[in-house]
């Protein structure tokens, strides 16, 4: 291989690497979706990541906070967050060990 070929290959590699870096900068993660304070059932399902029928069952059993307007259900975002947090299961590392009996 000649000096020209070697130089050309290294310059081409550098140019390609810079181009890839620039492309990667422009490919940042898409912005998070902003949900309104009051959501209909479809948006609430998307927000919670659960099935529509499951959310409907939870609302019908009064297990999840819901607002009704006629036959439509609405959910408040802050109350959904509080509901999620109230159902937290503590990991074993948060429990205090029992004293050893002798």
Buried (B, 14 or more C-beta within 10 A) or exposed (E): EEEEEEEEEEEEEEEEEEEEEEEEEEEEEEEEEEBEEEBEBEBBBEBBEEEEEEBBEBBEEEEBBBEEEEEEBBBBBEBBEEBEEEEEEEEEEEEEEEEEEE
